[in-house]
Every structure is written in C-alpha cells, then in structure tokens.
C-alpha cells in the first residue's frame, strides 16, 4: 500500500499500553476538531470529534481532550492493539473558512506485540 | 454498502496528457471534496463542492479543474499534468458541514498518480 508515514512524528508503544497522540491547531476560531485514522493503503477514517465548547469526549477506547487556552488537542487510546497501528491526523473546521477541513501533518503510531 | 469510490486507483502518465480521476458516492451527500496527500505536508484540499453546480477552490487548486453536474459524481480533471502533481489523491463526501453540527466526511480509497 501507499506509504504516508515518511517524515512524520512517530510514537511506538507496546500492545496493551495506553497511547497519547498530540496535536497543536492554529485557528482559534475553529469550532470542531476531528481525529482521523489512516491505515496503509486506505483513506482516512473518522474516529471521534469534539466541539469547541467541550474539553473532553469519550468513545470506545478513545478519548479526545481539547485545551483551547493553548490550542492543543490530544487523542488517548486505551489498551492499544496492533490494529491501532496507523497514521493519526487531527483536523479542525471553522465556519470562517467555509467549513473547510484543515488537517495536521499526522503522527505514525506503531504498536509492538 | 455506503461508500466513496475512486477510479483509477493507480495511474502513471506523462507530462501534458489530460486525465480525469472519477469520484462517486452513494450516500446522497451534498458536500464533496478533493484532497492531495504528500509526505510531510499532510492532506491539502484542492477543490470542494457544496452541492450540484456549486464548486470552489481549496488551498491548492492550481492545475486542477472539477465539475459537479450530478450529486453523486465529482471528477477531478488535470488538463496538462506536470510532475509536481505526482501525489496521492482522496475524494471525500459528507452531508452539509456547519449549521451547528459536524457531519463526518467519508473518504475514498485514494488514487496514486505518477506524472513522468
């Protein structure tokens, strides 16, 4: 499959550990933030989103934290599994940009068995 | 199955030879968009369409054209491809963005384009 992992920040964890992937966003007017997962050879897949009036949202094994003061977003994955190995992108969306999705550069997560 | 399809998945062509990458979605989505993905640069939006016959430029529209004559299709056209358009291309679709809620964008599987 196509490699999109070149030149990316990387995070390597052991299976069963918790993973934390960080993202700094740029636009203080953004009102939605989304995490996408991209496996090798596939398109990005939605994981979880959070609205700007929230600071935490939980899904199944994933939690997103939003700190608007420092414009920081994080994705926590509990009990990381080999199937979680992928590139993770944060994205922001702002009404001032006609609701365009602006993606971060991505982080490559590798889960070691 | 709800999906976004792209064709071709892989294409090698030469400079200046016009090509079209097709995108089709079966979810009755109003919003469609094209992105290119390059190492170290992430995904960048090329063009988007809010609905039929409504298209607008994204961040990197130079060298590309799009059309939206039908709701389900959003082809990407490269009239005269150049080597700097070698990239991985993704089409995405969703219900309208904004309006107080976020609607998930669904991505196609990608088209790997090489321009020699």
Interface residues (C-beta under 8 A of the other chain):
Chain A: X2 X3 X4 X6 X7 X8 X32 X34 X41 X42 X43 X44 X45 X46 X49 X51 X89 X93 X95 X98 X99 X100 X101 X102 X103 X104 X105 X106
Chain B: X4 X33 X35 X37 X39 X40 X41 X42 X43 X44 X45 X48 X56 X58 X59 X88 X90 X92 X97 X98 X102 X104 X105 X106 X107 X108 X109 X110 X112
